[in-house]
Amino acid sequence: MEAILSNSFLMILIILLVNIVYVSFNTIRIILTLKGQRYMAAFISTIEVFVYVIGLGLVLNNLNQIQNILAYAIGFGIGVIVGMKIEEKLALGYITVNVITKELDLDLPKQLREKGYGVTNWVAGGLEGDRTAMQILTPRKYELQLYETINNLDSKAFIISYEPKTIHGGFWVKAVKKRRIKK
């Protein structure tokens, strides 16, 4: 262990890696907490604090080495990016996408349902006449694919999405969890 602490390049690398891991776990824990997955968040936080104490200890024991402090700060920044990338890959939860189109002839709701999306639609009034308004619930892992599908069907469709906090009852809850979206 003394050999590691005396080798400044190795020390910088360890501090950098420890902080990347720490902040990545921190990001994932925050996301799990926001999604209401308290037990998984608690488990992740245990690992997070363990890694944090190790990294901070290494830096605090060597405060006279500016490169260690820089490694800690750079590792923190990289950890934020890595944590966000991991979260993107996990794509936890669902999104609700509201779509408004003036192309009534396209029957977008039917085309989206054929691809496996759950769609609720209604006729809405816009400034220039009738529109088809749709609400689509889909797992986040299909979010970009849904946008691409809508754009291919109607490039001028108005799209807005948000992450629902609570989903209860109806067709969506049972069917969306089982459904496989077609490309």
C-alpha positions in Angstrom: 0.0 0.0 0.0 2.9 2.4 0.7 4.2 1.8 -2.8 0.9 3.0 -4.2 0.7 6.1 -2.0 4.3 7.0 -2.9 3.8 6.7 -6.7 2.1 10.1 -7.6 0.9 8.9 -11.0 -0.7 5.8 -9.6 -2.2 7.9 -6.8 -3.7 10.4 -9.3 -5.2 7.5 -11.3 -6.7 5.8 -8.2 -8.3 9.1 -7.0 -9.6 9.8 -10.5 -11.2 6.4 -10.8 -12.6 6.3 -7.3 -14.3 9.6 -7.8 -15.7 8.6 -11.2 -17.2 5.5 -9.6 -18.5 7.5 -6.6 -20.2 10.2 -8.6 -21.7 7.6 -11.0 -23.2 5.8 -8.1 -24.4 9.1 -6.7 -26.2 10.0 -10.0 -27.8 6.6 -10.2 -28.9 6.7 -6.5 -30.6 10.1 -7.1 -32.4 8.9 -10.1 -33.6 5.7 -8.3 -34.8 7.9 -5.4 -36.8 10.2 -7.7 -38.4 7.1 -9.3 -39.4 5.8 -5.9 -37.1 2.8 -5.9 -36.1 3.3 -2.2 -34.6 -0.1 -1.5 -32.3 -0.1 -4.5 -31.4 3.5 -3.8 -30.5 2.6 -0.2 -28.3 -0.3 -1.4 -26.6 1.9 -4.0 -26.0 4.6 -1.4 -24.2 2.2 0.8 -21.7 1.4 -1.9 -21.6 5.1 -2.8 -20.5 6.2 0.7 -18.0 3.4 1.0 -16.3 4.6 -2.3 -16.6 8.2 -1.3 -14.8 7.7 2.1 -12.0 5.9 0.4 -11.5 8.6 -2.3 -11.9 11.5 0.1 -9.5 9.9 2.6 -6.8 9.5 -0.1 -7.1 13.2 -1.0 -7.3 14.5 2.6 -4.2 12.5 3.6 -2.3 14.1 0.7 -3.6 17.7 0.6 -0.1 19.0 -0.1 -0.3 17.4 -3.5 -2.3 19.7 -5.8 -2.5 17.0 -8.5 -4.5 14.8 -6.1 -7.1 17.6 -5.6 -7.2 18.2 -9.4 -7.7 14.4 -10.0 -10.5 14.5 -7.4 -12.2 17.4 -9.1 -11.8 16.0 -12.7 -13.0 12.6 -11.5 -16.1 14.3 -10.1 -16.9 16.0 -13.5 -16.3 12.8 -15.5 -18.4 10.9 -12.9 -21.4 13.1 -13.6 -21.1 12.4 -17.4 -20.6 8.6 -16.8 -23.5 8.5 -14.4 -25.8 10.2 -16.9 -24.7 7.8 -19.6 -25.4 4.8 -17.4 -28.9 6.3 -16.6 -29.6 6.8 -20.3 -28.7 3.1 -20.9 -30.9 1.9 -18.0 -33.8 4.2 -19.3 -35.8 3.5 -16.1 -39.5 4.3 -16.1 -42.0 5.6 -18.6 -42.7 8.7 -20.6 -45.9 10.2 -21.8 -45.8 11.9 -25.2 -48.4 14.3 -26.3 -48.6 14.7 -30.1 -50.7 17.0 -32.1 -51.0 16.7 -35.9 -53.1 18.5 -38.5 -52.7 15.5 -40.9 -56.0 13.9 -40.2 -55.8 11.7 -43.4 -52.7 9.9 -42.1 -54.5 8.2 -39.1 -51.4 8.4 -37.0 -53.1 6.8 -34.0 -53.8 3.6 -36.0 -50.2 3.5 -37.4 -48.7 4.0 -34.0 -50.9 1.3 -32.5 -49.9 -1.1 -35.2 -46.3 -0.6 -34.1 -47.2 -1.5 -30.6 -47.7 1.8 -28.8 -50.7 2.5 -26.6 -52.4 5.6 -28.0 -55.4 7.6 -26.7 -56.6 10.1 -29.3 -59.2 12.7 -29.7 -60.1 15.6 -32.1 -58.9 18.9 -30.9 -59.4 22.4 -32.2 -56.4 24.5 -33.3 -55.9 28.0 -34.7 -56.2 26.7 -38.2 -58.9 24.0 -37.7 -59.2 20.5 -36.4 -56.3 18.5 -35.2 -55.7 15.0 -33.9 -54.3 15.0 -30.4 -52.7 11.9 -29.0 -51.4 10.8 -25.7 -48.9 7.9 -25.8 -47.3 6.1 -22.9 -44.2 4.1 -23.5 -41.2 2.8 -21.6 -38.3 5.3 -21.7 -36.1 2.8 -23.6 -38.4 3.4 -26.6 -38.5 7.2 -26.3 -36.1 8.0 -29.2 -37.6 5.3 -31.4 -41.1 6.8 -30.8 -39.9 10.3 -31.8 -38.3 8.9 -34.9 -41.5 7.0 -35.8 -43.7 10.1 -35.4 -41.2 12.2 -37.3 -41.2 9.7 -40.2 -45.0 9.6 -40.3 -45.5 13.4 -39.9 -42.5 15.6 -39.8 -44.6 18.6 -38.8 -46.3 17.0 -35.8 -46.0 18.9 -32.5 -44.5 16.7 -29.8 -44.1 17.3 -26.1 -43.1 14.7 -23.6 -42.9 14.4 -19.8 -42.2 11.7 -17.2 -45.4 10.7 -15.3 -44.9 10.4 -11.6 -47.8 8.0 -11.0 -49.5 5.5 -13.4 -52.6 3.7 -12.2 -55.3 1.6 -13.8 -56.5 1.3 -17.3 -55.1 -0.4 -20.4 -51.7 1.2 -20.1 -50.6 -0.3 -16.8 -51.1 -3.9 -17.9 -50.3 -3.7 -21.6 -47.4 -1.3 -21.7 -45.3 -3.4 -19.4 -45.8 -6.5 -21.6 -45.7 -4.8 -25.0 -42.8 -5.0 -27.4 -42.5 -2.0 -29.7 -42.0 -2.8 -33.4 -39.5 -0.8 -35.5 
